[in-house]
Amino acid sequence: MREYLNGLEDATLKQPLTYVNFKGERWTYPLGETVFHVVNHQTYHRGQVTTLLRQLGATAPWVDYLVKLDDRSKKQASTASG
């Protein structure tokens, strides 16, 4: 996914992407908007899974991006100093 996204140019992101949904409706959006939707939609489902896990009494993993960045920074600092 990263390789694909890194290879995209601005002109490509502006090109139309057309699809047919489950209702048989045809829609067209710029590729960049569609990629944004995919990422945003994944976030929605991560929140749903987290809620379901908590309702079952499980400890759900952190899904906060900034918390992940903080953890990564702490590990890098620990590795560098140790």
MILODO-558131 format. One record per residue: residue in three letters; z, x, y of N, C-alpha, C, O, CB in turn. Coordinates in steps of 0.1 Angstrom, whole numbers, plus 5000, padded with zeros to 4 digits. Atoms other than C-alpha are relative to their C-alpha. Last residue first. Glycine has a CB too. Example, Ala and Ser with C-alpha at 12.3 -4.5 7.8 and 13.67 -1.06 7.14 Angstrom:
// residues 2
SER500049914989507151374989500849925011500949975022498650045005;ALA500050094988507851234955500050095012500750195012501249905000;
***
This chain:
// residues 82
GLY499349965012526052095024499250104992499750144982500249894991;SER498749934997525152045060500650064987501550144988501049915007;ALA500349884991521451965055501350085002501250205003499549955013;THR500849905008522151745024499850125009500050245004498749944996;SER499149955010524851545043499450114992500050224989500549894990;ALA499049914993522651505073501050064990501350184992500849915010;GLN500749884996519851385051500950095007500850215005498849965010;LYS500349925012522151135033499350135004499650244999499149934990;LYS498749945004523551005066499750094988500350204987500949894996;SER499649904990520050955080501250074995501450194996500149945014;ARG500949895003518950765048500350125010500450235005498549965003;ASP499649935012521950545051499150124997499750224993499949904988;ASP498749944998521250465087500450084988500950194989501149905005;LEU500349884992517550395080501350085002501350205001499449965013;LYS500649905009518650155052499750135007499950245002498649944994;VAL498949945009521049985075499450104991500050204988500749884992;LEU499249894992518249955101501150054992501450174993500549935013;TYR500849884998515949775075500850115007500850235003498749975007;ASP500249974986518549515066499450145001499950244997501450005007;VAL501450014997518049405030499750035014498650015019499549864996;TRP500350014986521449515017498549995002497750064995500550125008;PRO500349874993521749454980499849975015499449865019498850074994;ALA501449984997523349124968499850145007500750185015499449895008;THR500149924987526749134952498550035002497950104995500950134999;ALA500449865001526648854926500150075014500050005024498650014994;GLY498949925000528648534928499750154999500650234998500949964989;LEU499749985014525748304918501350104999501750134988498950064993;GLN499650135005525548184954500550014986501349934981498949895002;ARG498650024995525448544965500549874995501749864993500050005016;LEU499149915007522448604943501449985004502349984996499650155002;LEU499850055013520648294956501050094992501950044985498749994992;THR499250125000521148394992500349954986501549924983499449895008;THR498749964996519848744986501049885000502149894995500050075014;VAL499449945012516848604968501450045002502350034994499150124995;GLN499750115010516048374997500750064987501750004983498749934996;GLY498850084996516448655022500449894990501549874988499749945014;ARG498849925003514148875002501249935005502349944998499850145008;HIS499650015014511648585002501250094996502050064988498950034991;TYR499550145002511548555040500549994985501649944983498949905002;THR498750004995511148935043500749864998501849864994499950035015;GLN499249935009508148925020501550005005502449994997499550144998;HIS499750095011506648655042500950074989501750004983498749954994;ASN499050104996506948885072500449914989501549874988499449925012;VAL498749934999505149165054501149915005502249914999499850115011;VAL499549965013502348935043501450075000502350044993499050094993;HIS499550115007502048775077500650044986501649994982498949894998;PHE498750044994501649105094500749894993501949894990499949975015;VAL499149905005498849195070501449985005502449994998499550145004;THR499850045014497148865078501050104994501950064987498750004992;GLU499150124999497448925116500449964985501549924983499449885007;GLY498749954995495849275111501149895000502249914997499950065014;LEU499349935011493049125090501450055004502350034997499250124995;PRO500349865000492048885118500850074989502050034986500450065014;TYR499249934991492348525106499650155001499050204992501649994996;THR500449864997490148285088500950055011501249985021498550005006;TRP499449944988491147975069499550145003499150214994501550004999;ARG500549864997489347755043500650045014500649965023498550005001;GLU500349984986491347455029499650155003500150244998501249965009;GLY501550004998491147394992499650025014498450015017499449884994;LYS500550134997494747284990498549995002497949895004500749955013;PHE499950085012495747604973499649855002499349784992501550004995;ASN498650025005494447805002500049914988498949864983500949955011;VAL499850145002490847935007501449984994501750054984498949944990;TYR499550035013490448275023500149854999500049785009501450064997;THR500050145003488748435052500549984986500150064977498549955002;LEU499850025014489548775067500149854997500949785003501450074996;PRO499550135006488048845101500250014985499550084978499149895003;GLN501050075008487849205114500649874994501749874990499450094990;LYS500550114992490349305141499049924992498649814997499550055013;LEU498950104999492349525117499649885008500249775006501250065007;THR499950075013489149705108501149895001500949784995500450104989;ALA501250085002488449795144500149924987499749804987498750085001;ASP499950124992491949925148498949904999499149784998500150045015;GLU500249974986491550165119500149875008500049765002498550065002;LEU500650114992493050115085499850055014500750115020500949884999;GLY501449984999493650425063499349905009498149915012499450004987;ASN500349884991497350435069498550025002498250085012500650124993;LEU499750034986497550075056499750125009499250105020501549965001;TYR501050104995495750155023500249985015499349985023500149874992;GLU501349934999497750475017499049905006498249945014499650054986;ARG500049914989500950285024498750075003498350085014501250104999;MET500050084988500050005000500050095012499250065022501249915000;
***
